[in-house]
Amino acid sequence: MTKADLVNSIAITTGYDKTTIQHIVEAMMSSIKNTMSEGENVYLRGFGTFVLKTRKAKVARNISKNISIDVPQHNVVSFRAAQSFEEMVR
């Protein structure tokens, strides 16, 4: 499902026009991104949790050039689905 498919589905379900729904979906995604960029996690009950995980610094190798590269410590986004969501998918 793409973002456009999601907007169409919500518009059909709610009866609102697509442009309004698109603004709402964009605002929601923007809010989640801004919250996570500030270092906070996002908890959506019944759906799942977006969590920041810190990866430690490490030394990696570029095999084609045969050199070592220092990869600094950085954050990655992780998503954990809610239990009810996982059961629904199974």
C-alpha positions as CSV (number, residue, x, y, z in Angstrom):
1,M,0.0,0.0,0.0
2,T,1.4,3.4,-1.0
3,K,0.6,6.7,0.7
4,A,-1.9,7.5,-2.1
5,D,-3.6,4.2,-1.5
6,L,-3.8,5.0,2.2
7,V,-5.3,8.4,1.5
8,N,-7.9,6.9,-0.9
9,S,-8.8,4.2,1.7
10,I,-9.3,6.7,4.5
11,A,-11.2,9.1,2.2
12,I,-13.6,6.3,1.3
13,T,-14.0,5.1,4.9
14,T,-14.6,8.6,6.4
15,G,-16.3,10.4,3.5
16,Y,-13.8,13.4,3.7
17,D,-12.2,14.7,0.5
18,K,-8.7,13.4,-0.5
19,T,-6.9,16.7,-0.1
20,T,-8.0,17.0,3.6
21,I,-6.9,13.4,4.3
22,Q,-3.6,13.9,2.5
23,H,-2.9,17.0,4.7
24,I,-3.7,15.0,7.8
25,V,-1.5,12.0,6.8
26,E,1.4,14.4,5.9
27,A,1.0,16.2,9.2
28,M,1.1,12.9,11.1
29,M,4.2,11.7,9.3
30,S,5.9,15.1,9.8
31,S,5.0,15.0,13.5
32,I,6.5,11.5,13.9
33,K,9.7,12.5,12.1
34,N,10.1,15.7,14.1
35,T,9.5,13.9,17.4
36,M,12.0,11.2,16.6
37,S,14.6,13.7,15.4
38,E,14.4,15.3,18.9
39,G,15.4,11.9,20.3
40,E,11.9,10.9,21.6
41,N,10.1,7.6,20.9
42,V,6.6,7.5,19.4
43,Y,4.0,5.1,21.0
44,L,0.8,4.4,19.0
45,R,-1.4,2.1,21.1
46,G,-2.9,-0.7,19.2
47,F,-0.5,-0.1,16.2
48,G,3.1,-0.1,17.4
49,T,6.1,1.8,18.7
50,F,8.8,3.7,16.8
51,V,12.0,3.6,18.9
52,L,15.5,5.1,18.4
53,K,18.3,2.6,18.9
54,T,21.9,3.6,19.2
55,R,24.5,1.7,17.1
56,K,28.0,1.7,18.6
57,A,30.9,3.0,16.6
58,K,32.8,0.3,14.6
59,V,35.4,-0.3,12.0
60,A,34.1,-1.5,8.7
61,R,35.9,-2.6,5.5
62,N,35.5,-1.5,1.9
63,I,36.4,-4.7,0.2
64,S,36.8,-3.3,-3.3
65,K,39.4,-0.7,-2.2
66,N,40.8,-2.8,0.7
67,I,40.6,-0.1,3.2
68,S,39.2,0.3,6.7
69,I,36.5,2.8,7.4
70,D,35.5,4.2,10.8
71,V,31.7,4.3,11.2
72,P,30.7,6.6,14.0
73,Q,28.1,6.0,16.6
74,H,24.6,6.7,15.2
75,N,20.9,6.3,15.8
76,V,18.6,4.1,13.7
77,V,14.8,3.9,13.8
78,S,13.2,0.7,14.8
79,F,9.5,-0.3,14.6
80,R,7.9,-2.8,16.9
81,A,4.3,-3.8,16.1
82,A,1.7,-3.9,18.9
83,Q,0.7,-7.4,20.0
84,S,-2.9,-7.0,18.7
85,F,-1.5,-5.9,15.3
86,E,0.9,-8.9,15.1
87,E,-2.0,-11.3,16.0
88,M,-4.2,-9.7,13.3
89,V,-1.5,-10.2,10.6
90,R,-0.9,-13.9,11.6
